[in-house]
């Protein structure tokens, strides 16, 4: 699935095995391996984490 923010698309291959949050940077491991995304605002990073954790995929 894809997450769209500010015209940028982040592709996530579920299931997500782990998530790590550090300020505005999110690291996660999905079925394709480790990924890291850095956001300009912490609120955007937290919204992405909420999306990763939501069960309606």
mmCIF file as Biopython writes it, N, C-alpha, C and O atoms, coordinates in Angstrom:
data_model
#
loop_
_atom_site.group_PDB
_atom_site.id
_atom_site.type_symbol
_atom_site.label_atom_id
_atom_site.label_alt_id
_atom_site.label_comp_id
_atom_site.label_asym_id
_atom_site.label_entity_id
_atom_site.label_seq_id
_atom_site.pdbx_PDB_ins_code
_atom_site.Cartn_x
_atom_site.Cartn_y
_atom_site.Cartn_z
_atom_site.occupancy
_atom_site.B_iso_or_equiv
_atom_site.auth_seq_id
_atom_site.auth_asym_id
_atom_site.pdbx_PDB_model_num
ATOM 1   N N  . UNK A ? 1  ? 0.836  -1.178 0.000  1.0 0.0 1  A 1 
ATOM 2   C CA . UNK A ? 1  ? 0.000  0.000  0.000  1.0 0.0 1  A 1 
ATOM 3   C C  . UNK A ? 1  ? 0.880  1.240  0.000  1.0 0.0 1  A 1 
ATOM 4   O O  . UNK A ? 1  ? 2.072  1.173  0.302  1.0 0.0 1  A 1 
ATOM 5   N N  . UNK A ? 2  ? 0.291  2.341  -0.334 1.0 0.0 2  A 1 
ATOM 6   C CA . UNK A ? 2  ? 1.035  3.593  -0.397 1.0 0.0 2  A 1 
ATOM 7   C C  . UNK A ? 2  ? 0.429  4.638  0.522  1.0 0.0 2  A 1 
ATOM 8   O O  . UNK A ? 2  ? -0.784 4.696  0.724  1.0 0.0 2  A 1 
ATOM 9   N N  . UNK A ? 3  ? 1.305  5.456  1.069  1.0 0.0 3  A 1 
ATOM 10  C CA . UNK A ? 3  ? 0.924  6.581  1.910  1.0 0.0 3  A 1 
ATOM 11  C C  . UNK A ? 3  ? 1.364  7.831  1.173  1.0 0.0 3  A 1 
ATOM 12  O O  . UNK A ? 3  ? 2.529  7.947  0.792  1.0 0.0 3  A 1 
ATOM 13  N N  . UNK A ? 4  ? 0.450  8.764  0.968  1.0 0.0 4  A 1 
ATOM 14  C CA . UNK A ? 4  ? 0.749  9.974  0.211  1.0 0.0 4  A 1 
ATOM 15  C C  . UNK A ? 4  ? 0.790  11.170 1.147  1.0 0.0 4  A 1 
ATOM 16  O O  . UNK A ? 4  ? -0.169 11.428 1.875  1.0 0.0 4  A 1 
ATOM 17  N N  . UNK A ? 5  ? 1.901  11.902 1.128  1.0 0.0 5  A 1 
ATOM 18  C CA . UNK A ? 5  ? 2.041  13.098 1.954  1.0 0.0 5  A 1 
ATOM 19  C C  . UNK A ? 5  ? 2.809  14.153 1.171  1.0 0.0 5  A 1 
ATOM 20  O O  . UNK A ? 5  ? 3.902  13.895 0.666  1.0 0.0 5  A 1 
ATOM 21  N N  . UNK A ? 6  ? 2.231  15.332 1.078  1.0 0.0 6  A 1 
ATOM 22  C CA . UNK A ? 6  ? 2.860  16.469 0.389  1.0 0.0 6  A 1 
ATOM 23  C C  . UNK A ? 6  ? 3.374  16.104 -1.002 1.0 0.0 6  A 1 
ATOM 24  O O  . UNK A ? 6  ? 4.449  16.548 -1.404 1.0 0.0 6  A 1 
ATOM 25  N N  . UNK A ? 7  ? 2.619  15.307 -1.727 1.0 0.0 7  A 1 
ATOM 26  C CA . UNK A ? 7  ? 2.997  14.938 -3.078 1.0 0.0 7  A 1 
ATOM 27  C C  . UNK A ? 7  ? 4.030  13.826 -3.171 1.0 0.0 7  A 1 
ATOM 28  O O  . UNK A ? 7  ? 4.443  13.464 -4.273 1.0 0.0 7  A 1 
ATOM 29  N N  . UNK A ? 8  ? 4.455  13.279 -2.041 1.0 0.0 8  A 1 
ATOM 30  C CA . UNK A ? 8  ? 5.424  12.186 -2.023 1.0 0.0 8  A 1 
ATOM 31  C C  . UNK A ? 8  ? 4.708  10.900 -1.622 1.0 0.0 8  A 1 
ATOM 32  O O  . UNK A ? 8  ? 3.857  10.895 -0.732 1.0 0.0 8  A 1 
ATOM 33  N N  . UNK A ? 9  ? 5.062  9.831  -2.286 1.0 0.0 9  A 1 
ATOM 34  C CA . UNK A ? 9  ? 4.441  8.537  -2.021 1.0 0.0 9  A 1 
ATOM 35  C C  . UNK A ? 9  ? 5.425  7.633  -1.284 1.0 0.0 9  A 1 
ATOM 36  O O  . UNK A ? 9  ? 6.572  7.468  -1.700 1.0 0.0 9  A 1 
ATOM 37  N N  . UNK A ? 10 ? 4.952  7.053  -0.181 1.0 0.0 10 A 1 
ATOM 38  C CA . UNK A ? 10 ? 5.747  6.099  0.591  1.0 0.0 10 A 1 
ATOM 39  C C  . UNK A ? 10 ? 5.090  4.740  0.417  1.0 0.0 10 A 1 
ATOM 40  O O  . UNK A ? 10 ? 3.923  4.565  0.769  1.0 0.0 10 A 1 
ATOM 41  N N  . UNK A ? 11 ? 5.824  3.783  -0.119 1.0 0.0 11 A 1 
ATOM 42  C CA . UNK A ? 11 ? 5.286  2.443  -0.336 1.0 0.0 11 A 1 
ATOM 43  C C  . UNK A ? 11 ? 5.650  1.554  0.843  1.0 0.0 11 A 1 
ATOM 44  O O  . UNK A ? 11 ? 6.808  1.480  1.252  1.0 0.0 11 A 1 
ATOM 45  N N  . UNK A ? 12 ? 4.633  0.879  1.383  1.0 0.0 12 A 1 
ATOM 46  C CA . UNK A ? 12 ? 4.823  -0.035 2.506  1.0 0.0 12 A 1 
ATOM 47  C C  . UNK A ? 12 ? 4.273  -1.390 2.097  1.0 0.0 12 A 1 
ATOM 48  O O  . UNK A ? 12 ? 3.138  -1.488 1.632  1.0 0.0 12 A 1 
ATOM 49  N N  . UNK A ? 13 ? 5.066  -2.425 2.267  1.0 0.0 13 A 1 
ATOM 50  C CA . UNK A ? 13 ? 4.654  -3.785 1.947  1.0 0.0 13 A 1 
ATOM 51  C C  . UNK A ? 13 ? 4.306  -4.505 3.251  1.0 0.0 13 A 1 
ATOM 52  O O  . UNK A ? 13 ? 5.181  -5.015 3.950  1.0 0.0 13 A 1 
ATOM 53  N N  . UNK A ? 14 ? 3.025  -4.532 3.556  1.0 0.0 14 A 1 
ATOM 54  C CA . UNK A ? 14 ? 2.568  -5.127 4.811  1.0 0.0 14 A 1 
ATOM 55  C C  . UNK A ? 14 ? 2.765  -6.627 4.793  1.0 0.0 14 A 1 
ATOM 56  O O  . UNK A ? 14 ? 2.732  -7.226 3.718  1.0 0.0 14 A 1 
ATOM 57  N N  . UNK A ? 15 ? 2.968  -7.257 5.933  1.0 0.0 15 A 1 
ATOM 58  C CA . UNK A ? 15 ? 2.857  -6.726 7.291  1.0 0.0 15 A 1 
ATOM 59  C C  . UNK A ? 15 ? 4.118  -5.998 7.728  1.0 0.0 15 A 1 
ATOM 60  O O  . UNK A ? 15 ? 5.215  -6.277 7.243  1.0 0.0 15 A 1 
ATOM 61  N N  . UNK A ? 16 ? 3.943  -5.059 8.652  1.0 0.0 16 A 1 
ATOM 62  C CA . UNK A ? 16 ? 5.052  -4.327 9.248  1.0 0.0 16 A 1 
ATOM 63  C C  . UNK A ? 16 ? 5.450  -5.064 10.516 1.0 0.0 16 A 1 
ATOM 64  O O  . UNK A ? 16 ? 4.614  -5.323 11.382 1.0 0.0 16 A 1 
ATOM 65  N N  . UNK A ? 17 ? 6.737  -5.402 10.623 1.0 0.0 17 A 1 
ATOM 66  C CA . UNK A ? 17 ? 7.223  -6.169 11.771 1.0 0.0 17 A 1 
ATOM 67  C C  . UNK A ? 17 ? 7.661  -5.300 12.936 1.0 0.0 17 A 1 
ATOM 68  O O  . UNK A ? 17 ? 7.455  -5.669 14.092 1.0 0.0 17 A 1 
ATOM 69  N N  . UNK A ? 18 ? 8.266  -4.146 12.649 1.0 0.0 18 A 1 
ATOM 70  C CA . UNK A ? 18 ? 8.720  -3.276 13.731 1.0 0.0 18 A 1 
ATOM 71  C C  . UNK A ? 18 ? 8.681  -1.824 13.286 1.0 0.0 18 A 1 
ATOM 72  O O  . UNK A ? 18 ? 8.798  -1.514 12.100 1.0 0.0 18 A 1 
ATOM 73  N N  . UNK A ? 19 ? 8.513  -0.933 14.274 1.0 0.0 19 A 1 
ATOM 74  C CA . UNK A ? 19 ? 8.473  0.502  14.022 1.0 0.0 19 A 1 
ATOM 75  C C  . UNK A ? 19 ? 9.305  1.177  15.105 1.0 0.0 19 A 1 
ATOM 76  O O  . UNK A ? 19 ? 9.187  0.847  16.285 1.0 0.0 19 A 1 
ATOM 77  N N  . UNK A ? 20 ? 10.145 2.124  14.697 1.0 0.0 20 A 1 
ATOM 78  C CA . UNK A ? 20 ? 10.944 2.900  15.634 1.0 0.0 20 A 1 
ATOM 79  C C  . UNK A ? 20 ? 10.762 4.378  15.312 1.0 0.0 20 A 1 
ATOM 80  O O  . UNK A ? 20 ? 10.838 4.781  14.151 1.0 0.0 20 A 1 
ATOM 81  N N  . UNK A ? 21 ? 10.519 5.190  16.353 1.0 0.0 21 A 1 
ATOM 82  C CA . UNK A ? 21 ? 10.267 6.616  16.174 1.0 0.0 21 A 1 
ATOM 83  C C  . UNK A ? 21 ? 11.365 7.410  16.861 1.0 0.0 21 A 1 
ATOM 84  O O  . UNK A ? 21 ? 11.687 7.159  18.022 1.0 0.0 21 A 1 
ATOM 85  N N  . UNK A ? 22 ? 11.945 8.375  16.138 1.0 0.0 22 A 1 
ATOM 86  C CA . UNK A ? 22 ? 12.946 9.266  16.705 1.0 0.0 22 A 1 
ATOM 87  C C  . UNK A ? 22 ? 12.701 10.666 16.155 1.0 0.0 22 A 1 
ATOM 88  O O  . UNK A ? 22 ? 13.072 10.967 15.021 1.0 0.0 22 A 1 
ATOM 89  N N  . UNK A ? 23 ? 12.080 11.510 16.953 1.0 0.0 23 A 1 
ATOM 90  C CA . UNK A ? 23 ? 11.707 12.875 16.559 1.0 0.0 23 A 1 
ATOM 91  C C  . UNK A ? 23 ? 10.862 12.846 15.295 1.0 0.0 23 A 1 
ATOM 92  O O  . UNK A ? 23 ? 9.705  12.430 15.351 1.0 0.0 23 A 1 
ATOM 93  N N  . UNK A ? 24 ? 11.397 13.272 14.159 1.0 0.0 24 A 1 
ATOM 94  C CA . UNK A ? 24 ? 10.602 13.296 12.924 1.0 0.0 24 A 1 
ATOM 95  C C  . UNK A ? 24 ? 11.046 12.217 11.941 1.0 0.0 24 A 1 
ATOM 96  O O  . UNK A ? 24 ? 10.746 12.298 10.750 1.0 0.0 24 A 1 
ATOM 97  N N  . UNK A ? 25 ? 11.756 11.216 12.434 1.0 0.0 25 A 1 
ATOM 98  C CA . UNK A ? 25 ? 12.231 10.123 11.593 1.0 0.0 25 A 1 
ATOM 99  C C  . UNK A ? 25 ? 11.585 8.813  12.039 1.0 0.0 25 A 1 
ATOM 100 O O  . UNK A ? 25 ? 11.528 8.510  13.231 1.0 0.0 25 A 1 
ATOM 101 N N  . UNK A ? 26 ? 11.102 8.048  11.073 1.0 0.0 26 A 1 
ATOM 102 C CA . UNK A ? 26 ? 10.445 6.774  11.343 1.0 0.0 26 A 1 
ATOM 103 C C  . UNK A ? 26 ? 11.206 5.671  10.627 1.0 0.0 26 A 1 
ATOM 104 O O  . UNK A ? 26 ? 11.443 5.742  9.421  1.0 0.0 26 A 1 
ATOM 105 N N  . UNK A ? 27 ? 11.583 4.655  11.385 1.0 0.0 27 A 1 
ATOM 106 C CA . UNK A ? 27 ? 12.206 3.464  10.790 1.0 0.0 27 A 1 
ATOM 107 C C  . UNK A ? 27 ? 11.230 2.318  10.976 1.0 0.0 27 A 1 
ATOM 108 O O  . UNK A ? 27 ? 10.643 2.160  12.047 1.0 0.0 27 A 1 
ATOM 109 N N  . UNK A ? 28 ? 11.056 1.518  9.932  1.0 0.0 28 A 1 
ATOM 110 C CA . UNK A ? 28 ? 10.149 0.373  10.037 1.0 0.0 28 A 1 
ATOM 111 C C  . UNK A ? 28 ? 10.669 -0.766 9.183  1.0 0.0 28 A 1 
ATOM 112 O O  . UNK A ? 28 ? 11.394 -0.560 8.209  1.0 0.0 28 A 1 
ATOM 113 N N  . UNK A ? 29 ? 10.284 -1.966 9.568  1.0 0.0 29 A 1 
ATOM 114 C CA . UNK A ? 29 ? 10.642 -3.155 8.809  1.0 0.0 29 A 1 
ATOM 115 C C  . UNK A ? 29 ? 9.364  -3.769 8.273  1.0 0.0 29 A 1 
ATOM 116 O O  . UNK A ? 29 ? 8.471  -4.136 9.036  1.0 0.0 29 A 1 
ATOM 117 N N  . UNK A ? 30 ? 9.281  -3.879 6.945  1.0 0.0 30 A 1 
ATOM 118 C CA . UNK A ? 30 ? 8.122  -4.518 6.331  1.0 0.0 30 A 1 
ATOM 119 C C  . UNK A ? 30 ? 8.573  -5.798 5.646  1.0 0.0 30 A 1 
ATOM 120 O O  . UNK A ? 30 ? 9.691  -6.260 5.873  1.0 0.0 30 A 1 
ATOM 121 N N  . UNK A ? 31 ? 7.731  -6.369 4.823  1.0 0.0 31 A 1 
ATOM 122 C CA . UNK A ? 31 ? 8.057  -7.644 4.184  1.0 0.0 31 A 1 
ATOM 123 C C  . UNK A ? 31 ? 9.211  -7.534 3.188  1.0 0.0 31 A 1 
ATOM 124 O O  . UNK A ? 31 ? 9.771  -8.555 2.790  1.0 0.0 31 A 1 
ATOM 125 N N  . UNK A ? 32 ? 9.575  -6.323 2.777  1.0 0.0 32 A 1 
ATOM 126 C CA . UNK A ? 32 ? 10.681 -6.121 1.842  1.0 0.0 32 A 1 
ATOM 127 C C  . UNK A ? 32 ? 11.989 -5.739 2.531  1.0 0.0 32 A 1 
ATOM 128 O O  . UNK A ? 32 ? 13.031 -5.668 1.879  1.0 0.0 32 A 1 
ATOM 129 N N  . UNK A ? 33 ? 11.947 -5.491 3.840  1.0 0.0 33 A 1 
ATOM 130 C CA . UNK A ? 33 ? 13.163 -5.135 4.568  1.0 0.0 33 A 1 
ATOM 131 C C  . UNK A ? 33 ? 13.018 -3.848 5.347  1.0 0.0 33 A 1 
ATOM 132 O O  . UNK A ? 33 ? 11.912 -3.360 5.581  1.0 0.0 33 A 1 
ATOM 133 N N  . UNK A ? 34 ? 14.167 -3.304 5.746  1.0 0.0 34 A 1 
ATOM 134 C CA . UNK A ? 34 ? 14.188 -2.097 6.571  1.0 0.0 34 A 1 
ATOM 135 C C  . UNK A ? 34 ? 14.028 -0.846 5.721  1.0 0.0 34 A 1 
ATOM 136 O O  . UNK A ? 34 ? 14.552 -0.759 4.611  1.0 0.0 34 A 1 
ATOM 137 N N  . UNK A ? 35 ? 13.294 0.120  6.262  1.0 0.0 35 A 1 
ATOM 138 C CA . UNK A ? 35 ? 13.044 1.394  5.594  1.0 0.0 35 A 1 
ATOM 139 C C  . UNK A ? 35 ? 13.132 2.518  6.612  1.0 0.0 35 A 1 
ATOM 140 O O  . UNK A ? 35 ? 12.895 2.318  7.803  1.0 0.0 35 A 1 
ATOM 141 N N  . UNK A ? 36 ? 13.477 3.702  6.126  1.0 0.0 36 A 1 
ATOM 142 C CA . UNK A ? 36 ? 13.515 4.873  7.004  1.0 0.0 36 A 1 
ATOM 143 C C  . UNK A ? 36 ? 12.957 6.068  6.259  1.0 0.0 36 A 1 
ATOM 144 O O  . UNK A ? 36 ? 13.323 6.329  5.113  1.0 0.0 36 A 1 
ATOM 145 N N  . UNK A ? 37 ? 12.066 6.791  6.920  1.0 0.0 37 A 1 
ATOM 146 C CA . UNK A ? 37 ? 11.467 7.984  6.344  1.0 0.0 37 A 1 
ATOM 147 C C  . UNK A ? 37 ? 11.657 9.140  7.311  1.0 0.0 37 A 1 
ATOM 148 O O  . UNK A ? 37 ? 11.438 8.994  8.514  1.0 0.0 37 A 1 
ATOM 149 N N  . UNK A ? 38 ? 12.062 10.286 6.788  1.0 0.0 38 A 1 
ATOM 150 C CA . UNK A ? 38 ? 12.201 11.483 7.607  1.0 0.0 38 A 1 
ATOM 151 C C  . UNK A ? 38 ? 11.189 12.515 7.132  1.0 0.0 38 A 1 
ATOM 152 O O  . UNK A ? 38 ? 11.071 12.787 5.937  1.0 0.0 38 A 1 
ATOM 153 N N  . UNK A ? 39 ? 10.466 13.083 8.083  1.0 0.0 39 A 1 
ATOM 154 C CA . UNK A ? 39 ? 9.416  14.049 7.783  1.0 0.0 39 A 1 
ATOM 155 C C  . UNK A ? 39 ? 9.851  15.433 8.228  1.0 0.0 39 A 1 
ATOM 156 O O  . UNK A ? 39 ? 10.696 15.562 9.114  1.0 0.0 39 A 1 
ATOM 157 N N  . UNK A ? 40 ? 9.289  16.459 7.629  1.0 0.0 40 A 1 
ATOM 158 C CA . UNK A ? 40 ? 9.662  17.825 7.987  1.0 0.0 40 A 1 
ATOM 159 C C  . UNK A ? 40 ? 9.075  18.245 9.332  1.0 0.0 40 A 1 
ATOM 160 O O  . UNK A ? 40 ? 9.621  19.118 10.005 1.0 0.0 40 A 1 
ATOM 161 N N  . UNK A ? 41 ? 7.967  17.626 9.720  1.0 0.0 41 A 1 
ATOM 162 C CA . UNK A ? 41 ? 7.330  17.955 10.998 1.0 0.0 41 A 1 
ATOM 163 C C  . UNK A ? 41 ? 7.060  16.678 11.783 1.0 0.0 41 A 1 
ATOM 164 O O  . UNK A ? 41 ? 6.750  15.633 11.212 1.0 0.0 41 A 1 
ATOM 165 N N  . UNK A ? 42 ? 7.183  16.781 13.089 1.0 0.0 42 A 1 
ATOM 166 C CA . UNK A ? 42 ? 6.911  15.626 13.957 1.0 0.0 42 A 1 
ATOM 167 C C  . UNK A ? 42 ? 5.459  15.171 13.826 1.0 0.0 42 A 1 
ATOM 168 O O  . UNK A ? 42 ? 5.179  13.974 13.877 1.0 0.0 42 A 1 
ATOM 169 N N  . UNK A ? 43 ? 4.538  16.113 13.660 1.0 0.0 43 A 1 
ATOM 170 C CA . UNK A ? 43 ? 3.123  15.741 13.537 1.0 0.0 43 A 1 
ATOM 171 C C  . UNK A ? 43 ? 2.893  14.872 12.302 1.0 0.0 43 A 1 
ATOM 172 O O  . UNK A ? 43 ? 2.075  13.952 12.336 1.0 0.0 43 A 1 
ATOM 173 N N  . UNK A ? 44 ? 3.604  15.156 11.219 1.0 0.0 44 A 1 
ATOM 174 C CA . UNK A ? 44 ? 3.485  14.328 10.011 1.0 0.0 44 A 1 
ATOM 175 C C  . UNK A ? 44 ? 4.014  12.925 10.272 1.0 0.0 44 A 1 
ATOM 176 O O  . UNK A ? 44 ? 3.439  11.942 9.804  1.0 0.0 44 A 1 
ATOM 177 N N  . UNK A ? 45 ? 5.102  12.833 11.013 1.0 0.0 45 A 1 
ATOM 178 C CA . UNK A ? 45 ? 5.680  11.530 11.353 1.0 0.0 45 A 1 
ATOM 179 C C  . UNK A ? 45 ? 4.705  10.724 12.200 1.0 0.0 45 A 1 
ATOM 180 O O  . UNK A ? 45 ? 4.535  9.524  11.982 1.0 0.0 45 A 1 
ATOM 181 N N  . UNK A ? 46 ? 4.070  11.370 13.156 1.0 0.0 46 A 1 
ATOM 182 C CA . UNK A ? 46 ? 3.120  10.669 14.024 1.0 0.0 46 A 1 
ATOM 183 C C  . UNK A ? 46 ? 1.884  10.206 13.257 1.0 0.0 46 A 1 
ATOM 184 O O  . UNK A ? 46 ? 1.338  9.140  13.542 1.0 0.0 46 A 1 
ATOM 185 N N  . UNK A ? 47 ? 1.444  11.001 12.291 1.0 0.0 47 A 1 
ATOM 186 C CA . UNK A ? 47 ? 0.313  10.583 11.455 1.0 0.0 47 A 1 
ATOM 187 C C  . UNK A ? 47 ? 0.685  9.352  10.630 1.0 0.0 47 A 1 
ATOM 188 O O  . UNK A ? 47 ? -0.140 8.459  10.435 1.0 0.0 47 A 1 
ATOM 189 N N  . UNK A ? 48 ? 1.929  9.308  10.146 1.0 0.0 48 A 1 
ATOM 190 C CA . UNK A ? 48 ? 2.389  8.143  9.389  1.0 0.0 48 A 1 
ATOM 191 C C  . UNK A ? 48 ? 2.410  6.901  10.281 1.0 0.0 48 A 1 
ATOM 192 O O  . UNK A ? 48 ? 2.009  5.821  9.849  1.0 0.0 48 A 1 
ATOM 193 N N  . UNK A ? 49 ? 2.871  7.050  11.513 1.0 0.0 49 A 1 
ATOM 194 C CA . UNK A ? 49 ? 2.879  5.919  12.456 1.0 0.0 49 A 1 
ATOM 195 C C  . UNK A ? 49 ? 1.457  5.442  12.726 1.0 0.0 49 A 1 
ATOM 196 O O  . UNK A ? 49 ? 1.204  4.238  12.765 1.0 0.0 49 A 1 
ATOM 197 N N  . UNK A ? 50 ? 0.536  6.368  12.912 1.0 0.0 50 A 1 
ATOM 198 C CA . UNK A ? 50 ? -0.879 5.995  13.112 1.0 0.0 50 A 1 
ATOM 199 C C  . UNK A ? 50 ? -1.385 5.200  11.917 1.0 0.0 50 A 1 
ATOM 200 O O  . UNK A ? 50 ? -2.099 4.212  12.086 1.0 0.0 50 A 1 
ATOM 201 N N  . UNK A ? 51 ? -1.019 5.626  10.709 1.0 0.0 51 A 1 
ATOM 202 C CA . UNK A ? 51 ? -1.434 4.913  9.505  1.0 0.0 51 A 1 
ATOM 203 C C  . UNK A ? 51 ? -0.829 3.515  9.476  1.0 0.0 51 A 1 
ATOM 204 O O  . UNK A ? 51 ? -1.508 2.551  9.122  1.0 0.0 51 A 1 
ATOM 205 N N  . UNK A ? 52 ? 0.458  3.401  9.850  1.0 0.0 52 A 1 
ATOM 206 C CA . UNK A ? 52 ? 1.104  2.087  9.873  1.0 0.0 52 A 1 
ATOM 207 C C  . UNK A ? 52 ? 0.404  1.139  10.855 1.0 0.0 52 A 1 
ATOM 208 O O  . UNK A ? 52 ? 0.278  -0.059 10.599 1.0 0.0 52 A 1 
ATOM 209 N N  . UNK A ? 53 ? -0.040 1.692  11.966 1.0 0.0 53 A 1 
ATOM 210 C CA . UNK A ? 53 ? -0.648 0.860  13.014 1.0 0.0 53 A 1 
ATOM 211 C C  . UNK A ? 53 ? -2.131 0.590  12.803 1.0 0.0 53 A 1 
ATOM 212 O O  . UNK A ? 53 ? -2.690 -0.294 13.452 1.0 0.0 53 A 1 
ATOM 213 N N  . UNK A ? 54 ? -2.779 1.330  11.911 1.0 0.0 54 A 1 
ATOM 214 C CA . UNK A ? 54 ? -4.209 1.126  11.700 1.0 0.0 54 A 1 
ATOM 215 C C  . UNK A ? 54 ? -4.473 -0.249 11.091 1.0 0.0 54 A 1 
ATOM 216 O O  . UNK A ? 54 ? -3.656 -0.779 10.337 1.0 0.0 54 A 1 
ATOM 217 N N  . UNK A ? 55 ? -5.599 -0.799 11.423 1.0 0.0 55 A 1 
ATOM 218 C CA . UNK A ? 55 ? -5.895 -2.183 11.023 1.0 0.0 55 A 1 
ATOM 219 C C  . UNK A ? 55 ? -6.750 -2.285 9.771  1.0 0.0 55 A 1 
ATOM 220 O O  . UNK A ? 55 ? -7.114 -3.395 9.383  1.0 0.0 55 A 1 
ATOM 221 N N  . UNK A ? 56 ? -7.083 -1.184 9.128  1.0 0.0 56 A 1 
ATOM 222 C CA . UNK A ? 56 ? -7.997 -1.222 7.976  1.0 0.0 56 A 1 
ATOM 223 C C  . UNK A ? 56 ? -7.257 -1.188 6.639  1.0 0.0 56 A 1 
ATOM 224 O O  . UNK A ? 56 ? -7.542 -0.344 5.789  1.0 0.0 56 A 1 
ATOM 225 N N  . UNK A ? 57 ? -6.324 -2.088 6.458  1.0 0.0 57 A 1 
ATOM 226 C CA . UNK A ? 57 ? -5.555 -2.132 5.205  1.0 0.0 57 A 1 
ATOM 227 C C  . UNK A ? 57 ? -5.966 -3.289 4.358  1.0 0.0 57 A 1 
ATOM 228 O O  . UNK A ? 57 ? -5.424 -3.480 3.269  1.0 0.0 57 A 1 
#
